[in-house]
């Protein structure tokens, strides 16, 4: 089924993206459909590339990273370098996410502490008001 072709609307519908998104990936050199006049004709390989681009996006990879990893693929060769690069990018992304989450957790803990302190100050002030009025 490698000879199957797809229109831009077919791919947009299948992957739940806009045709504009697909054209953007095309402008960036990630997809290279054939043309029949104004009509774009995407191959099975283009479909697979789009799937990998979107997967990379979900993983937090940049378009440049996705493009370089996709371009490393050669079906007739050992693709270990491609897989090693992808693993490295995944590990880097995981490390960055952990750092971001640690910072977000610290920020939330600081905010809770500040809220507790503000509530305590307000309650103390209210208690003082009640002592002097009674």
Secondary structure, 3 states (H helix, E strand, C coil): CCCCEECHHHHHHHHCCCHHHHHHHHHCCCCCCEEECCEEEEEHHHHHHHHHHHHHHHHCCCHHHHHHHHHCCCCCCCCHHHHHHHHHHHHHHHHHHHHHHHHHHHHHHHHHHHHHHHHHHHHHHHHHHHHHHC
